[in-house]
Amino acid sequence: MERYDALVLGGGMAGLPLALRAARHGRVAFVEREKLGGTCLNRGCIPTKTMIASAAVAHDVRRAAEFGVTVGAPAVDLTSVVARKDEIVDSIRSGSYRAVGKAETLDFYPTQGRFVGPRRLRVDGTDLEAEKIFLVTGLRTMIPPIDGLDRVPYLTSRTLLELTELPAHLIVVGGGYIGCEFAQMFRRFGSAVTLVQRAERLLPAEDPDISAAVAEGFAADGIDVRTSSSCVAVGGRTGDVRVGCAGDTGGEIVGSHLMLAVGRTPNTDTLGLEHLGLEPDARGFLDVDGQLRTPVEDVWALGDVRGGAMFTHTARDDADIAYRTTFRSQQRETTGRIVPHAVFVDPEVGAVGLTEPAARAAGHDVIIGRQDFTGVAKARAIGNTRGLIKFVVDATTNRILGCHIAGPHAGDLVHEAVVAMTAGVSYTDLARAIHIHPTLAEGVNAAAGGVHRPAG
């Protein structure tokens, strides 16, 4: 038996910083069954964006003639792309291991853990007891019940990152952010790509105008998008995969490789949570309050397992809230926090707050401010005019309810709205702010009806 002041189960982007900071206040057991860094570092944010950057270079080379530059057709070496990705990920991850190794009061257990008592976790035959328990175990890929799937090789967002031979024709099932990012990445690498989406539009959680802009971008890239269509059966083998679809664009699709991107499910079903007195909801998520406390005393749930906004940046904020409220007696909570997000496709998506339909459904009298990137001088200069900037505003108070961008550097531009909403700055205040010319940020001011709105 080993006794600790705190136990952190999960070494992702919430668990890792929390464990390191908690170790300043006592003895901490830190358990992670896979590599430190979680999904974001090892099989999500960093590796995918690294490979998307390679795909963007190939795409830009193909467009070089538009800029008066003559080059040959690009040849993508997927083995080299993957090696570059691995090198970047390894360099970041090694820093995490160094930090853990230097923490004198932190005991790291690189193994699977399962609760066997109210405050007792068993790891490789050793029982760990702790006064405070933090559950930060993240999500895994959901495998849907498709007829024939148990007999057909398929890829996920995890295994596709290791593929070193370019698929001739990749079929992607799922049109959320994961499916969209991989679909466009491999199309720009040179694969034929078909995307099957059950919903009536891509990225259905986004504002409809944003989804439409992304769909236009995908069409321009030559991606075959089948919306309102469900994958109901699969057959064949690698190199000859057959996908049967039902819906508006039903029928059989024949490709070389199959990728599943239909969602993710919490890693709560193998933890023995019944010994803690915790019961996940029907989807596997854990109920928490504004300070991330579960109904069981001195047990917290952070990151994706608590449901809600599931991003690396919210996980980091969760860790900060849990640390400050638990170890520093400060007042912090998740209630009311303003959480932006991005989708790294082209046009890139950056969004925060309510969509137009959600704002109207909530009873707001809505003002819409819009600027297409075709009217932004800098966007025309860099040859990237896909998409738009859209504000959703309360007409009575001029309060910004949401901002939705599809276009170049949208994930960066949306932070103007994030800061404005956090600080309580009104839509009209943002319109009065002078922006540098020529920049993409002028489009934000123009969407707010400001001084940079194009003539006419």
C-alpha positions in Angstrom: 0.0 0.0 0.0 1.3 3.5 -1.0 -0.5 6.5 0.5 -0.6 9.9 -1.1 -2.1 13.3 -0.6 -3.4 13.3 -4.2 -3.9 10.9 -7.1 -4.1 12.1 -10.7 -5.4 9.5 -13.1 -4.6 10.5 -16.7 -1.6 12.3 -18.2 -3.2 14.5 -20.9 -3.4 18.3 -21.2 -5.3 18.6 -17.9 -3.8 15.8 -15.8 -0.1 16.6 -16.6 -0.1 20.3 -15.4 -2.4 19.5 -12.5 -0.1 16.7 -11.2 3.0 18.8 -11.5 1.4 21.7 -9.6 -0.3 19.5 -7.0 3.2 18.0 -6.2 4.1 21.4 -4.7 1.7 20.8 -1.9 2.3 17.1 -1.0 3.0 13.7 -2.3 1.2 12.9 -5.6 0.6 9.6 -7.5 0.4 10.2 -11.2 -0.9 7.4 -13.4 -1.0 7.2 -17.2 -1.3 4.0 -19.2 -0.1 5.5 -22.5 2.3 8.3 -23.4 2.2 11.6 -21.6 0.5 14.4 -23.4 -2.8 12.6 -24.1 -4.8 12.8 -27.3 -3.8 16.4 -28.1 0.0 15.8 -28.2 0.1 12.2 -29.4 -2.7 11.6 -31.8 -4.7 14.9 -32.0 -3.9 18.6 -32.2 -0.2 18.6 -32.7 0.3 15.7 -35.0 -2.7 16.5 -37.2 -1.8 20.2 -37.5 1.8 19.2 -38.4 0.6 17.0 -41.2 -2.0 19.5 -42.3 0.8 22.0 -42.7 2.5 19.6 -45.1 -0.7 19.2 -47.0 -1.1 23.0 -47.2 2.4 23.3 -48.8 1.5 20.7 -51.4 -1.7 22.7 -52.1 0.2 26.0 -52.4 2.7 24.5 -54.8 -0.1 23.4 -57.1 -1.4 27.0 -57.0 2.0 28.6 -57.7 1.1 29.7 -61.2 -1.7 31.9 -59.8 1.1 33.9 -58.1 3.3 34.1 -61.2 5.6 31.3 -60.0 6.4 28.3 -62.2 7.2 25.0 -60.5 6.6 21.3 -61.2 3.8 19.2 -59.7 4.5 18.4 -56.1 5.2 14.8 -55.0 4.2 14.0 -51.5 6.5 11.6 -49.6 4.1 10.4 -46.8 6.9 8.6 -45.0 8.8 11.9 -44.7 5.6 13.7 -43.6 5.0 11.2 -40.8 8.7 11.3 -39.8 8.5 15.1 -39.5 5.3 14.8 -37.4 6.9 12.2 -35.1 10.0 14.4 -34.6 8.0 17.4 -33.5 5.7 15.4 -31.2 8.7 13.5 -29.7 10.5 16.8 -28.9 7.5 18.2 -27.1 6.7 15.0 -25.3 10.2 14.6 -24.0 9.9 17.9 -22.2 6.9 16.5 -20.3 8.8 13.5 -19.2 11.7 15.6 -18.0 9.4 17.8 -16.0 7.8 14.7 -14.3 11.2 13.3 -13.6 12.3 16.4 -11.8 9.3 16.6 -9.5 10.6 15.1 -6.2 7.2 14.5 -4.6 5.6 13.1 -7.7 5.5 9.3 -8.3 4.8 8.4 -11.9 3.1 5.0 -12.7 3.1 4.4 -16.5 0.5 1.7 -16.3 -3.3 0.9 -16.3 -5.1 1.7 -13.0 -8.5 0.4 -11.7 -10.3 1.3 -8.5 -10.8 -1.5 -6.0 -12.0 0.5 -3.0 -13.5 3.9 -2.1 -10.1 5.7 -2.3 -7.9 2.9 -3.6 -6.5 2.4 -7.1 -4.6 -0.8 -8.0 -1.7 -0.5 -10.5 0.4 -3.6 -11.3 -0.4 -5.3 -8.0 0.2 -2.2 -5.9 -2.6 -0.3 -4.2 -2.5 3.5 -4.1 -4.6 5.4 -1.6 -5.1 9.2 -1.7 -7.1 11.9 0.1 -7.9 13.7 -3.2 -8.6 12.0 -6.5 -8.6 13.7 -9.9 -10.1 11.7 -12.9 -8.6 13.0 -16.2 -8.9 9.9 -18.4 -10.1 11.5 -21.7 -11.9 9.9 -24.6 -11.3 7.3 -27.3 -12.6 6.7 -30.8 -16.2 5.5 -31.0 -16.6 2.4 -33.2 -20.1 2.4 -34.7 -22.3 -0.7 -35.2 -21.9 -1.1 -38.9 -22.7 -4.4 -40.6 -19.5 -6.1 -41.7 -17.2 -3.8 -39.9 -15.7 -6.7 -37.8 -14.4 -8.2 -41.1 -13.1 -5.2 -42.9 -9.8 -3.3 -42.0 -10.5 0.3 -41.1 -8.5 3.3 -39.9 -9.2 5.9 -37.1 -7.7 9.3 -36.4 -5.1 7.4 -34.4 -4.0 4.8 -37.0 -4.2 7.0 -40.0 -1.5 9.2 -38.6 0.9 6.3 -38.9 0.1 5.4 -42.5 3.1 5.8 -44.8 1.6 4.8 -48.1 -0.9 7.2 -49.6 -4.4 5.8 -50.1 -5.6 5.8 -53.7 -9.2 6.5 -52.5 -9.9 7.3 -48.9 -13.5 6.9 -47.7 -14.2 9.0 -44.5 -17.3 8.2 -42.5 -18.1 11.3 -40.4 -18.3 15.0 -41.2 -17.3 16.5 -37.9 -14.1 18.3 -37.2 -12.0 15.1 -37.2 -13.4 13.7 -40.4 -13.2 17.0 -42.2 -9.6 17.7 -41.2 -8.4 14.3 -42.4 -10.5 14.3 -45.5 -9.0 17.6 -46.8 -5.5 16.7 -45.6 -5.4 13.5 -47.6 -7.1 15.1 -50.6 -4.2 17.6 -50.7 -1.7 14.9 -50.3 -3.1 13.5 -53.5 -5.7 10.8 -52.6 -9.2 10.7 -54.0 -11.5 11.3 -51.0 -15.2 10.6 -50.4 -16.8 11.8 -47.2 -20.0 10.3 -45.9 -21.9 12.5 -43.5 -25.1 11.4 -41.7 -26.2 15.0 -41.0 -27.5 17.3 -43.7 -24.3 19.4 -43.6 -20.7 19.3 -42.7 -19.7 20.5 -39.2 -23.3 20.6 -38.1 -22.4 22.2 -34.7 -21.2 25.3 -36.6 -23.2 28.2 -37.8 -24.9 27.2 -41.1 -23.1 29.9 -43.1 -19.8 28.5 -41.8 -20.7 25.0 -42.8 -21.7 26.3 -46.3 -18.3 28.0 -46.7 -16.5 24.8 -45.7 -18.6 22.8 -48.2 -17.7 25.2 -51.0 -14.0 24.8 -50.1 -14.3 21.0 -50.1 -16.0 21.1 -53.5 -13.2 23.3 -54.9 -10.7 20.8 -53.7 -12.5 18.0 -55.4 -13.7 16.1 -52.3 -16.8 14.1 -52.9 -19.1 14.9 -50.0 -22.2 12.8 -49.4 -24.5 14.5 -46.8 -27.7 13.1 -45.3 -26.2 9.7 -45.9 -25.5 7.0 -43.4 -22.9 4.2 -43.7 -24.9 1.0 -43.1 -22.6 -1.8 -44.3 -19.0 -2.4 -45.3 -17.2 -5.2 -47.1 -14.1 -6.0 -49.0 -10.4 -5.6 -47.9 -7.7 -3.0 -47.9 -7.3 -1.8 -51.4 -10.9 -2.7 -52.3 -13.2 -1.4 -49.6 -17.0 -1.2 -50.3 -19.2 1.0 -48.3 -23.0 0.8 -48.5 -24.9 4.0 -47.8 -28.5 4.8 -47.1 -30.1 8.2 -47.4 -30.3 11.1 -49.9 -27.0 10.2 -51.5 -27.1 6.4 -50.9 -25.6 3.6 -52.9 -22.2 1.8 -52.8 -18.9 3.6 -52.6 -15.7 1.7 -53.6 -12.4 2.9 -52.3 -9.0 1.7 -51.1 -9.1 2.6 -47.4 -11.8 3.3 -44.9 -11.6 5.8 -42.0 -14.1 6.1 -39.1 -14.7 9.5 -37.6 -18.1 9.3 -36.0 -17.4 10.5 -32.5 -15.5 9.7 -29.3 -16.5 8.0 -26.1 -15.2 8.6 -22.5 -12.7 6.2 -21.0 -14.8 5.7 -17.8 -16.0 2.1 -18.4 -12.9 0.3 -17.2 -11.9 2.3 -14.2 -14.0 0.5 -11.5 -15.8 3.8 -10.7 -18.5 1.9 -8.8 -15.9 1.5 -6.0 -15.7 5.3 -5.8 -19.5 5.6 -5.7 -19.6 7.2 -9.1 -21.9 6.4 -11.9 -21.3 7.9 -15.4 -24.3 9.1 -17.4 -25.7 7.1 -20.3 -22.9 8.3 -22.6 -20.2 7.7 -20.1 -19.5 11.2 -18.9 -19.2 12.3 -15.2 -21.4 14.9 -13.7 -19.5 17.8 -12.1 -20.2 21.2 -10.6 -18.7 24.6 -11.5 -15.5 23.7 -9.7 -15.3 20.2 -11.4 -16.2 18.3 -8.2 -18.2 15.1 -8.6 -21.0 14.1 -6.2 -18.4 12.1 -4.3 -16.4 14.2 -1.7 -12.8 14.9 -2.7 -13.2 13.4 -6.2 -12.9 15.7 -9.2 -13.4 15.0 -13.0 -11.5 17.2 -15.5 -11.1 17.5 -19.2 -13.2 15.6 -21.7 -14.7 13.1 -19.2 -16.8 15.8 -17.7 -18.6 16.5 -21.0 -19.4 20.0 -22.3 -16.7 21.9 -24.2 -14.0 19.3 -25.0 -10.9 21.0 -26.1 -7.2 21.2 -25.1 -7.7 24.8 -24.0 -10.7 23.9 -21.8 -8.7 21.0 -20.3 -5.9 23.3 -19.4 -8.4 25.8 -17.9 -10.0 22.9 -15.9 -6.5 22.1 -14.5 -6.0 25.7 -13.4 -9.5 25.8 -11.8 -9.0 22.6 -10.0 -5.6 23.5 -8.7 -6.5 27.0 -7.6 -9.8 26.0 -5.9 -8.4 22.9 -4.2 -4.8 23.8 -3.3 -4.9 27.6 -3.2 -8.4 28.2 -1.8 -9.2 30.7 -4.6 -12.6 31.2 -6.2 -12.7 30.0 -9.8 -15.3 28.0 -11.7 -16.2 26.9 -15.2 -19.7 28.6 -15.1 -20.0 31.4 -17.6 -16.5 30.9 -19.2 -16.3 31.9 -22.9 -14.8 29.1 -24.9 -13.7 29.5 -28.5 -12.8 26.7 -30.9 -11.3 26.1 -34.3 -11.4 23.6 -37.1 -8.2 23.4 -39.2 -9.6 23.0 -42.7 -9.5 25.5 -45.6 -11.3 27.7 -45.1 -10.2 27.5 -41.5 -13.0 27.8 -38.9 -12.8 29.9 -35.7 -15.9 30.4 -33.6 -17.1 31.5 -30.2 -20.5 31.9 -28.6 -24.0 31.4 -30.1 -24.7 30.6 -33.7 -27.5 32.6 -35.4 -30.1 29.8 -35.1 -29.2 29.3 -31.4 -29.4 33.0 -30.6 -32.8 33.3 -32.3 -34.1 30.1 -30.5 -33.0 31.6 -27.2 -35.3 34.6 -27.8 -32.7 37.3 -28.8 -33.6 40.1 -31.2 -30.6 39.5 -33.4 -28.4 41.7 -35.5 -26.1 40.0 -38.0 -22.8 41.6 -39.1 -21.1 40.0 -42.0 -18.0 40.5 -44.2 -17.0 38.1 -46.9 -13.3 37.7 -47.4 -13.7 38.6 -51.0 -14.0 42.2 -49.7 -10.9 42.1 -47.6 -7.9 43.6 -49.4 -5.3 41.4 -47.6 -7.2 38.2 -48.4 -7.2 39.1 -52.1 -3.5 39.9 -51.9 -2.6 36.5 -50.5 -5.0 34.7 -52.8 -7.3 33.3 -50.1 -10.8 34.8 -50.3 -12.8 31.7 -49.3 -15.3 32.3 -46.4 -16.6 35.1 -44.3 -16.7 36.8 -40.8 -20.0 36.8 -39.1 -21.1 38.5 -35.8 -24.3 37.5 -33.9 -25.4 40.5 -31.8 -28.2 41.3 -29.3 -30.0 44.2 -30.9 -31.1 45.7 -27.6 -27.7 45.8 -25.8 -25.2 45.5 -28.7 -23.7 42.6 -26.8 -21.8 40.2 -28.9 -23.5 36.8 -28.6 -21.2 35.0 -31.0 -18.6 35.3 -33.7 -18.1 32.8 -36.5 -15.3 32.9 -39.1 -14.5 30.7 -42.0 -11.4 32.0 -43.8 -7.6 32.5 -43.6 -6.3 32.4 -40.0 -9.8 32.3 -38.6 -8.5 30.5 -35.4 -6.4 33.6 -34.7 -8.9 36.3 -35.8 -11.7 35.0 -33.6 -9.7 36.0 -30.5 -10.7 39.6 -31.2 -14.3 38.5 -30.4 -13.2 36.3 -27.5 -11.4 39.2 -25.8 -14.3 41.6 -26.5 -16.9 39.1 -25.1 -14.7 38.4 -22.0 -14.2 42.1 -21.3 -17.8 43.1 -22.1 -16.9 45.2 -25.1 -19.9 45.9 -27.3 -20.3 45.4 -31.0 -20.2 49.1 -31.6 -17.0 49.5 -29.6 -15.3 46.9 -31.8 -16.6 48.8 -34.9 -14.9 52.0 -33.7 -11.5 50.3 -33.2 -9.0 51.3 -35.9 -7.3 48.3 -37.4 -4.0 48.2 -39.4 -4.3 48.2 -43.2 -3.9 45.9 -45.0 -4.6 43.0 -42.6 -7.1 40.2 -42.4 -8.2 41.7 -39.1 -9.8 44.6 -41.0 -12.4 42.1 -41.9 -13.4 41.7 -38.3 -13.9 45.5 -38.0 -15.8 45.5 -41.3 -18.1 42.8 -40.1 -18.9 45.0 -37.1 -19.9 47.8 -39.5 -16.7 49.7 -38.6 -14.4 52.2 -40.3 -12.8 49.5 -42.4 -16.1 48.4 -44.1 -15.4 48.4 -47.9 -17.0 51.3 -49.9 -20.4 50.2 -51.4 
